[in-house]
Amino acid sequence: MFRGRLLRLALVLCACVSLAGIGWAARITTHTPSKSKSQKLSETQRTRRRIRRLARTRSAHVRRVSLTTRHRRRYYERFTANSFADGLTASDITDGEDPVVRQAAIDALGNMNGTVVAIEPTSGRVLAMVNQKLALSSGAQPCSTIKLSVALAALSEGLVSKETPVSLGGRYRMNLTTALAHSNNAYFEALGRRLGFEKVAYYAHQYGLGELAGYSIAGEQVGSYPDEAIPEKLGGVGKMCSFGEGVSMTPLQLGAMVSAIANGGTLYYLQHPTTPEEVANFQPRVKRQLDIAPLIPELSDGMAGAVQYGTARRLRLNFSEQEILGKTGTCSHQGTRYGWFASYANTEIGRVVVVIFLEGGRPTFGPKAAEIAGRMYRNMYDHNFFVAGRNLPTNSATVKTVSTTP
């Protein structure tokens, strides 16, 4: 009996140990088995490969940025000319000029290296010519002011009106008014290619480029207009029509052309009286009549837009009392930068043309020329130039036609 009890106790103990062993085994198997050494090495290798791959990607990105930076620096333009100078008016002949206009121009120009020419558009009389040495020189690349001639040529040929959309690639379209206001190069390159060099050159000569603008103005040089288009590798006729590449234009030539736009189509010889007697005996001289009167409304919106919201809007920093219409131009050649602005004031009692030409370095550009023009118009306005009774030129000028060159 005693042995039976011991046997039952032994069986119970065995069962408890067996159950405990099963529980312990179950608890062990619920944990994630530890990773082997080979697995740890494999994960470390994958991490290192990923880090190396990211490093190579970053290195390639840095190289691309570096190459891009070097590429941009390669085309960084350096200017050697000076935008400022003193004594520019020392040799000017002033006895026949309007004293109010001349002083307004001198004060506006300051010490900027440039010239200012003011013209009566209805007679061709030069009211003031500041820095006459530069104004009468052989000229410079007209930059974007050449777009006035190209626009008139395209309008004359019926290629566009001021609202005609011109495709500039893909779905991008632009009309003449916007292109003039913002001086869009692609637009005028497209017009130039459609016109072709012969037509572009024909109209440019009609508007006075490539010939003397003045009548017996001592020291005037003629500028130049090429006999053929520049090579295609330099941009061809398109570049000629957007930047005036290959053309040399004088401030007097630009002034004569803008005067014809301002007066409705009469291209006058410009005359610069040098004595009070010449002023008293002044007679306008017509070079030729241009058939552009119907086209001027198509052109004037773009010129007004340039001043209101386009490339010449800096003019309005100084003057907004009268309507000004104009066109800027900026380009450079062999270390010298050019800044042009040609404009006319369209007032109720008459009109006056102002041409600003600057040359120098980085401070020189078209919008700066427009700003100077704004200061000049302000000076003239403050000295009562734009008032009735001051003999501001109107359309009633007496005209003496001269059909031969001087």
Steps between C-alpha positions, in 0.01 A plus 500: 500500500779730594679408181186579298482848650863562418440384144202736456706790644782422262260501204355837608849651530594366155186652353572838659857496374378406154243780498758749628738393225231545240418853629865597511548376144194691390631818656833456327350452157292818523815720479658593166805289446822696525665588168802319390836671444468456123162675503642795694786531253259488207293788638813705568618450144163608359508815714850583384407447135201731543716770662755473218221527240359813666850648519555438128165666419584803711846523346352492148252775597782715636698449180199603290449815707870578474501449123188717465659773709819487296297502179312812608815675613654434161240732343518767769539824306772738606487867405805720457325827410408761761137604542595837648703793370550872555537789257284342228346831392820708489514525119123528433371787283193633678411846367213375285349258750197538725648590841220336701525172311878495513519562874231238561708248304826585678342471844333169411813342351725597789838330475378200302710436190244570229323746277155657487335628181167689507316567172194683374333213312297732276799692367817299559658774711738373765402680819797371696792266444695421818843340451509575129818301444318178586173600331682563168719189518471193278243358738463159659292185483136611532409207727123464540417843358536331157164337580321823408627471142419127486150556638427767238633271228278210612196729524574646154520149352174397667662216693346604831277750672542605860275213614624222270626207712839374386609150601822493701514125552250248634180671609672829582363799307567873514374810319683812388384723785631264768818424306588870471409577860717218637756505215458129423792376291343175380203689354715733290731220394192324363390816315848547357516145365156539340592834344843395375809716482410689179175637639649571843785695340270684257279639774797578727646719224161663443494600866846658476745234617827486310487868393564840654208620710606864516510782250847657499573409863875532536670185621206263456592143410277259314500172693462186290251244378629170350444400138411145598376312803748399765595127496250253641750385761479854641121502490428607142221742417315402818778637723519813285130563567509436876836651602609700195800270463729621220339847488649829623243773566554858618284688753405742221377218274287357779371848582400563138312168478311556827420855387337354188291271724405794722397732214309249287755397237723793396871422514676834547862584463614587850646850531702634789502881509821634647416872520192710588490613135468141379216448745319811370539389137433130558319313223401132534633270226324178405706199398202283398146406591447157655177311445461409867214723620245209510754285683586735784192410714605135466847590628421762764322264742819297540713812547256633760497157669880505531470810720185397685596144595791382288874551468482882530278518807783654705423824314183530709705518818568862407225606260138400446320829422505453121480195272841373392550233233836336450730202445803383696806310383780318685795301362880487515802464277865434589476607862273801445134500590244717319178643634247665267167667550309684227170666586260782437267696725145499365342810652186695417701796371772319306776241504873477565739210431774401745775246425734378774810297415734368772817296478710349777489202732247317713309813621424580135181351350174597331281540811763736644475712182121505547546616859721786379236595241245512781720743691538714187126514435452590868750785473334630185157475659611682814636784284167537318610344171168315460272802520294681239667806351857370533524419127512127555517347150166412343396370160495847348872528420593666172669242280765558236543181301855405408526202267879480475743384765705772672 
